[in-house]
């Protein structure tokens, strides 16, 4: 029985985790490549800011890991498997120390692809609402003719708000700085915030982030500075610092820690649930290690004329006709990211009806040329505007899914 005393258990767990991480090195590199700084700081905050807790968070972590690994196994999602690996580290750490950081846990979820997809689903609507509120604010002070989506017309000139306004990077950065401030404040006061206090401060940070982006849009419009340049980025940083960082530094002074570190000596945690979860993660690792099987053209509607197309990448099929360019892709390739990366400026984005089904419509400009683009996710003959919804269909029925993007040039 000496083999399984507490010290040996720690060494066995550490060795098992090390071997698991080595086996998943490609998944870890993939995850870190997406948001290296945010992930590293979040894990660092967890280790430095973890506190003793009487909450048995191991059950919650086990539930999340099993759920995420089931989805990862079924849909071959590396980013979700990477999140499970991070949560497994948190679970093992808690099992041996009875310490957990709710602040850092929020950050870990925040820098996951799971949150990215949720935010991407909302960001277009948030941005358009901010632009409309800015339009209502400024129309009584300057001569604004009209607004179309994220484009505002002033003196017959069109000003288009860039995609960084209410962007994911600023949102994450604001919440990460908030988490760092909460952790520092806990260390200073040598006590801990309640979960309610943490959630309230996060809500305040979100509100400040929206205000920061609102004033950024107002300033960019007034100065007519929507092109990427030094002044444009300076305005963004100024608004972020003035309307988010400074208010956070002021508000945090009024948050007083209430909880003292509890006595956790009476809490007994069993090892077998952790071993079971470790097995689940290991089995999923074997599946994710294999190459993802794509079946993009299977069951595709004949109207797409695939005989006229060709593969431009292992997961992208291109069909070019006289007036339309059609791409059939893996659903992870969201057009908005590809377009802005290629220098296109999106001037309008909304949902429209095509073939009696809802799809996304985007109006774009590049080098003085206007493009009309329709895109949607597809499973069978059904179109979807939500990545989450189409992945849910894949999870339930395991049918081929794809993203279809059709673009035409406006003369």
Secondary structure, 3 states (H helix, E strand, C coil): CHHHCHHHHHHHHHHHHHHHHHHCHHHHHHHHHHHHHHHHHHHHHHHHHCEECCCCHHHHHHHHHHHHHHHHHHHCCHHHHHHHHHHHHHHHHHHHHCEECHHHHHHHHHCCHHHHHHHHHHHHHHHHHHHHHHHHHHCCCCCEEEEECCEEEECCEEEECCCCCCCHHHHHHHHHHHHHHHHHHHHHHCCECCHHHHHHHHHHHHHHHHHHHHHHHHHHHHCCCCCCCHHHHHHHHHHHHHHHHHHHHHHHHHCCCCECCCCCCCCCCCCHHHHHHHHHHHHHHHHHHCCCCCCCCCCCCHHHCHHHEEEEECCEEEEECCCCEEEEECCCCCHHHHHHHCCCEEEEEEEEEECCEEEEEEEEEECCEEEEEEEEEEECCEEECCHHHHHHHHHHHCCCEEEEEEEEEEC
